[in-house]
Amino acid sequence: MGLWRWLKRTPWSAHLIRANDRFQNRMGNQLAGGITYFSVLTLIPALMFAFSFLGWTLTVYKPEWLITLTDRAIREVGAIAGGAAAVKQINLALNNWPKVLLIAVPVAAYSGSGWMGNLRGAVRAQWRPEFDMSPPGRNWVAERFVNLLYFVALIGALMVSFTIVTLSGNFAGRVVDWLGIDQTAGVESTLQLGAMLLTVLLSSLLFWFLFHVLPQYRAPLKDMLKGSFGSGVTMTALLYGTTQLITWFSKSLSTVVFGNIIIVMLFFNLFARLILFAAAWIATSYQPATPRKYSEVDLPLRRRSDVMTVPGHWEAAEAARLNDEKAKQREKLAKEEARRLESEHRRHRRIFKV
């Protein structure tokens, strides 16, 4: 009891409790689940776009690669029934990349813009002082276009981060072998650490960008930097954990397909939760957890001069505190009266028995 009271009155722990209260009260887990669902839907046209880019690369930019891959595929599966026909169908699909691209671009643009719009709405729900308070935004066309630009920037940053994490181990080893210093202790580990720090930097910049453009209210710069850096560190751990799980699941034929799909969905869900909890943490650095309600963890905010609240918050919170104290006092008196009556009843029963 004493520890919990101390945590609620200590600024850093009170801030974490406020952020968790904001995240839970504003359906952070449910919103993250919705973002995960839309992420899976957006993944389909994104894969179509990637396939069309692969087709352009193998048929236009580097056609000799396609010839090499086709010959090798025929040697591997040509003897299997239907193997040659399957290779032929793959070649046909790769050569039809313009048709795939024609469908993928508008669908990916529409779904990606909608995904970013849903993410924007979820972040703003955690960020604004009151859950149902939302100022008017841009018109529909401008909003879609801006969301699309943000979506492209986000996907690009995630791809770069994943590439750095995936290649960091093998690339570091190859660099050491190429330089001929494989016997030097600590060089490969230093390169891997450098790749990890670079991933933290890129992830922190990504979150700073998101928290700068998605909310409708500006947070204090110091809190923005802290929240973005903490999110970047957590994101780096999530990226490394995801790539490690994919490596483990790829070693087994029974989990290579469905296991990777589950890992991707888990990554999207944890990524969405991370964004929303970080948004709640930054918002509650200068906002109470719940408007017009008393909470002991809001008391450290009274020492800040830049606190943002709904009108009449502190007055309503004080009134709520007094009402709670009166209710607790009435409950205490009722329990004492019940104990007194019970004691009186037992005393009468003893007298009656005598």
C-alpha positions in Angstrom: 0.0 0.0 0.0 2.8 2.4 0.9 4.7 1.5 -2.3 1.7 2.1 -4.5 1.1 5.5 -2.8 4.7 6.4 -3.4 4.5 5.4 -7.0 1.4 7.6 -7.5 3.1 10.6 -6.0 6.5 10.2 -7.8 6.5 12.2 -11.1 8.0 9.6 -13.4 5.9 6.6 -12.1 2.8 8.8 -11.8 3.3 9.7 -15.5 3.4 6.0 -16.5 0.2 5.4 -14.5 -1.5 8.4 -16.2 -0.4 7.1 -19.6 -1.7 3.6 -18.9 -5.0 5.0 -17.6 -5.4 7.1 -20.8 -4.5 4.2 -23.0 -7.0 1.8 -21.3 -9.8 4.3 -20.9 -9.6 5.4 -24.5 -9.7 1.8 -25.9 -6.0 1.6 -26.9 -6.1 -2.2 -27.2 -9.2 -2.1 -29.3 -7.9 0.7 -31.6 -4.6 -1.3 -32.0 -6.6 -4.3 -33.0 -8.5 -2.3 -35.6 -5.2 -0.9 -37.0 -3.9 -4.5 -37.2 -6.9 -5.5 -39.2 -6.5 -2.6 -41.7 -2.8 -3.3 -41.9 -3.4 -6.9 -43.1 -5.9 -5.5 -45.7 -3.3 -2.9 -46.9 -0.6 -5.6 -47.1 -2.3 -7.3 -50.1 -2.1 -4.4 -52.6 1.3 -3.6 -51.2 2.5 -7.1 -52.1 0.9 -6.7 -55.6 2.9 -3.5 -56.0 6.1 -5.3 -54.9 5.4 -8.1 -57.3 4.9 -5.7 -60.2 8.2 -4.0 -59.3 9.9 -7.5 -59.3 8.4 -8.2 -62.7 9.7 -4.9 -64.1 13.2 -5.7 -62.7 13.4 -9.2 -64.1 11.8 -8.5 -67.5 13.0 -4.9 -68.3 15.9 -3.8 -66.2 17.7 -7.2 -65.7 16.2 -9.8 -68.1 19.3 -11.9 -67.8 18.4 -12.5 -64.2 15.1 -14.0 -65.3 16.8 -16.3 -67.7 19.2 -17.6 -65.0 16.4 -18.0 -62.5 14.2 -19.8 -65.0 16.9 -22.3 -66.0 17.7 -23.0 -62.3 14.0 -23.5 -61.5 13.5 -25.9 -64.4 16.5 -27.9 -63.2 15.1 -28.0 -59.7 11.4 -28.8 -60.3 11.3 -29.6 -64.0 11.3 -33.3 -63.4 8.3 -33.0 -61.0 4.9 -33.4 -62.5 3.6 -29.9 -63.4 6.9 -28.3 -62.4 7.7 -26.9 -65.9 4.1 -25.6 -66.3 4.4 -23.8 -62.9 7.6 -22.1 -64.0 5.9 -21.1 -67.2 3.0 -19.6 -65.3 5.4 -17.7 -63.1 7.2 -16.3 -66.1 3.8 -15.3 -67.6 2.8 -13.5 -64.4 6.1 -11.6 -64.2 5.8 -10.5 -67.8 2.3 -9.2 -67.0 3.6 -6.8 -64.4 2.1 -3.7 -66.1 -1.5 -5.1 -65.6 -0.7 -5.9 -62.0 0.8 -2.4 -61.5 -2.3 -0.8 -63.0 -4.4 -2.5 -60.4 -2.0 -2.3 -57.5 -1.2 1.4 -57.6 -4.8 2.8 -57.1 -5.8 0.1 -54.7 -2.6 0.5 -52.6 -3.0 4.3 -52.7 -6.6 4.1 -51.5 -6.0 1.5 -48.8 -2.8 3.1 -47.7 -4.4 6.5 -47.3 -7.2 5.0 -45.4 -4.8 3.1 -43.1 -3.0 6.3 -42.3 -6.3 8.1 -41.7 -7.3 5.4 -39.2 -3.9 5.6 -37.5 -4.3 9.4 -37.4 -7.7 9.1 -35.8 -6.4 6.6 -33.2 -3.4 8.8 -32.3 -5.6 11.8 -31.9 -8.0 9.9 -29.7 -5.2 9.3 -27.3 -3.7 12.7 -27.7 -6.5 15.3 -27.3 -7.6 16.4 -23.8 -11.1 15.0 -24.2 -12.0 11.7 -26.0 -14.9 13.1 -28.1 -13.4 16.5 -28.8 -12.2 16.8 -32.4 -11.7 20.1 -34.3 -12.5 20.2 -38.0 -9.7 19.1 -40.3 -8.9 19.4 -44.0 -11.3 18.6 -46.8 -11.6 15.0 -47.9 -9.4 15.1 -51.0 -6.6 17.0 -49.3 -6.8 14.7 -46.3 -6.5 11.6 -48.5 -3.5 13.1 -50.4 -1.6 14.1 -47.2 -2.4 10.6 -45.6 -0.9 9.0 -48.7 2.3 11.0 -48.4 2.6 10.1 -44.8 1.9 6.4 -45.5 4.7 6.3 -48.2 7.1 7.9 -45.8 6.2 5.5 -43.0 6.5 2.4 -45.2 9.9 3.6 -46.5 11.2 4.2 -43.0 10.1 0.7 -41.9 11.6 -0.9 -45.0 15.0 0.8 -44.3 14.9 -0.2 -40.6 14.0 -3.8 -41.4 16.8 -3.9 -44.0 19.4 -2.6 -41.6 18.3 -5.1 -38.9 18.2 -8.1 -41.3 21.5 -7.4 -43.0 23.4 -6.2 -39.9 24.7 -9.6 -38.8 25.6 -11.0 -42.2 26.9 -7.7 -43.5 29.1 -7.1 -40.5 30.7 -10.5 -41.0 31.3 -10.0 -44.7 32.9 -6.6 -44.0 35.2 -8.1 -41.5 36.2 -10.9 -43.9 36.6 -8.5 -46.8 39.0 -6.3 -44.7 40.9 -9.3 -43.6 40.5 -8.5 -39.9 38.4 -11.4 -38.9 40.9 -12.3 -36.1 40.6 -8.9 -34.5 38.4 -9.1 -31.4 35.3 -7.0 -31.2 35.2 -5.6 -34.8 32.2 -7.5 -35.9 30.3 -6.8 -32.6 31.2 -3.1 -33.0 29.7 -3.0 -36.5 26.5 -4.8 -35.3 26.2 -2.3 -32.4 26.6 0.5 -34.9 23.8 -0.9 -37.0 21.6 -1.2 -33.9 22.3 2.4 -32.9 21.5 3.5 -36.5 18.2 1.6 -36.2 17.4 3.4 -32.9 18.1 6.8 -34.6 16.0 6.1 -37.6 13.1 4.7 -35.5 13.2 7.7 -33.2 13.1 10.0 -36.1 10.1 8.0 -37.5 8.2 8.4 -34.3 9.1 12.1 -34.0 7.7 12.6 -37.5 4.5 10.7 -36.7 3.9 12.6 -33.5 4.7 15.9 -35.2 2.2 15.5 -38.1 -0.6 13.3 -36.8 -1.9 15.0 -33.7 -3.9 18.3 -33.9 -2.2 19.7 -30.8 1.6 20.4 -30.3 3.2 18.8 -27.3 6.2 20.3 -25.4 9.4 19.6 -27.3 11.1 18.0 -24.4 8.3 15.4 -23.9 8.2 14.8 -27.7 11.9 14.0 -27.8 11.7 11.7 -24.8 8.6 9.8 -26.1 10.1 9.5 -29.6 13.5 8.2 -28.3 11.8 5.7 -25.9 9.6 4.5 -28.8 12.6 4.2 -31.0 14.4 2.0 -28.6 11.3 -0.2 -28.1 10.8 -0.3 -31.9 14.4 -1.5 -32.4 13.9 -4.3 -29.9 10.7 -5.2 -31.7 12.4 -5.3 -35.1 15.2 -7.5 -33.8 12.8 -9.8 -32.1 10.6 -10.1 -35.2 13.6 -10.9 -37.5 14.8 -13.5 -35.0 11.4 -15.1 -34.8 11.2 -15.2 -38.6 14.6 -16.9 -38.7 13.5 -19.5 -36.2 10.2 -20.2 -37.9 11.9 -20.5 -41.3 13.9 -23.5 -40.2 10.8 -25.7 -40.0 8.7 -26.6 -43.0 5.6 -26.9 -40.7 5.9 -23.2 -39.6 7.5 -21.5 -42.6 4.2 -20.4 -44.1 1.7 -19.8 -41.3 4.3 -19.0 -38.7 5.6 -16.0 -40.7 2.1 -14.8 -41.3 1.4 -14.9 -37.6 4.6 -13.1 -36.9 3.7 -10.3 -39.3 0.3 -9.9 -37.7 1.9 -9.9 -34.3 4.3 -7.2 -35.4 1.6 -5.0 -36.7 -0.4 -5.3 -33.5 2.6 -4.6 -31.3 3.6 -1.7 -33.5 0.1 -0.2 -33.3 0.1 -0.6 -29.5 3.5 1.0 -29.3 2.4 4.1 -31.3 -0.8 4.5 -29.3 0.8 4.0 -25.9 3.6 6.4 -26.8 1.0 9.0 -27.9 -0.8 8.5 -24.5 2.5 8.9 -22.7 3.4 12.2 -24.5 -0.1 13.6 -24.1 -0.3 12.8 -20.4 3.1 14.5 -19.8 1.1 17.8 -19.8 -2.5 16.6 -19.6 -4.5 14.8 -16.8 -5.3 11.2 -17.5 -9.1 11.6 -17.5 -10.9 15.0 -17.9 -13.0 16.3 -14.9 -12.1 13.3 -12.7 -9.9 13.3 -9.7 -6.8 11.1 -9.7 -3.8 11.3 -7.4 -1.4 10.7 -10.3 -2.5 14.1 -11.7 -1.2 16.0 -8.7 2.4 16.4 -10.1 0.9 18.2 -13.1 -0.1 21.1 -10.9 3.6 22.1 -10.7 3.8 22.6 -14.5 2.9 25.9 -16.1 2.1 24.4 -19.5 -0.7 22.0 -18.4 -3.5 21.5 -20.9 -6.9 20.6 -19.6 -10.6 20.9 -20.6 -12.4 23.9 -19.2 -13.2 23.5 -15.5 -11.1 20.4 -15.0 -9.5 21.1 -11.7 -12.8 22.4 -10.2 -14.7 19.3 -11.3 -11.9 17.0 -10.1 -11.9 18.6 -6.7 -15.7 18.3 -6.5 -15.3 14.6 -7.5 -12.7 14.1 -4.8 -15.0 15.6 -2.1 -17.9 13.4 -3.3 -15.6 10.3 -3.1 -14.5 11.2 0.4 -18.2 11.7 1.5 -19.1 8.4 -0.1 -16.3 6.6 1.6 -17.2 8.3 4.9 -20.9 7.2 4.5 -19.7 3.6 3.7 -17.4 3.6 6.7 -20.3 4.8 9.0 -22.6 2.2 7.5 -20.1 -0.6 8.2 -19.6 0.6 11.7 -23.3 0.7 12.3 -23.6 -2.8 10.8 -20.9 -4.1 13.2 -22.6 -2.4 16.1 -25.9 -4.0 15.3 -24.3 -7.4 14.9 -22.5 -7.0 18.2 -25.8 -6.0 19.9 -27.5 -8.9 18.3 -24.9 -11.4 19.6 -25.1 -9.8 23.1 -28.9 -10.3 23.2 -28.6 -13.9 22.1 -26.1 -14.6 24.9 -28.4 -13.0 27.4 -31.4 -15.0 26.1 -29.4 -18.3 26.4 -28.5 -17.5 30.0 
